[in-house]
Amino acid sequence: MFLPVGDIPNPRSTPWVTYVLIAINVAVFALVTIPLSLARPDLADPLLLDYLNALNLRGNWPIESVLEQLSAYDLAVFRYGYRPADPALTNLLFAMFMHAGWLHLAGNMLFLYIFGDNVEHRMGPWRYLLGYLGAGVAATLFFALFVPASQVPLIGASGAISGVLGFYFIWFPRNQVKVFVFLFPLLMTHVLIPARLVLGFYLLADNLLPFLLTGSEGGGVAHGAHIGGFLAGMGL
């Protein structure tokens, strides 16, 4: 396993916007995702029929089986996630702050914590916030280009954070990323790797290659959104 855990050098300024974004994402997960995941859905919700129809289009799953496993959060994701076949402008924003699970959240927040401070220091807080949100929107729209008829909702901060990585790739090529290497039981250490190698690997091996091999929806991982966000960050 190879996991980025830090970078050098770091700016002396406090990255308040990065911290606020992390806090909002964690708060949404704690106050919305967890409670709704434990709650049963409202069977009178008109959106439930649309949700079931979307599932049937994907494989004729038995309705009884779906209802047994369905949570209120599943319907919330369907309502506020970005669905290319039924786009809503407000969901371009809402979807960025919803996550599928704690690992999804933790991975995104780790990358934002590591790379966001340098980018925020370089751009300034307000430009950084606009760049973050703009990259997130661009990532979602790029993803939607390849699956315009999809009813599968896209959620998560990955596209916006990929934009931050794109900014970082352009502006901090000589920075070093501390990567934790864990090959149990043979090796457990960390190494310093140039930022452009780490982020280039993220773009090409983690996203572009799977995108080309598995298709636009990537077996549950929105590689297209990651690619779109990264390119947006490089271009903005």
Buried (B, 14 or more C-beta within 10 A) or exposed (E): EEEBEBBEEEEEEEBEBBBEBBEEBBEBBEEBBEEBBEEEBEEEBEEBEBBBEBBEEEEEEEEEEBEEEBBBBBBBBBBBBBBBEEEBEEBBBBBBBBBBEEEBBEBBBBBBBBBBBBBBBBBEBEBBBEBBBBBBBBBBBBBBEBBEEBBBBBBBBBBBBBBBBBBBBBBBEEBBBBBBEEEEEEEEEBEBBBBBEBBEBBBEEBBBEBBEEEEBBBEEBBBBBBBBBBBBBBEB
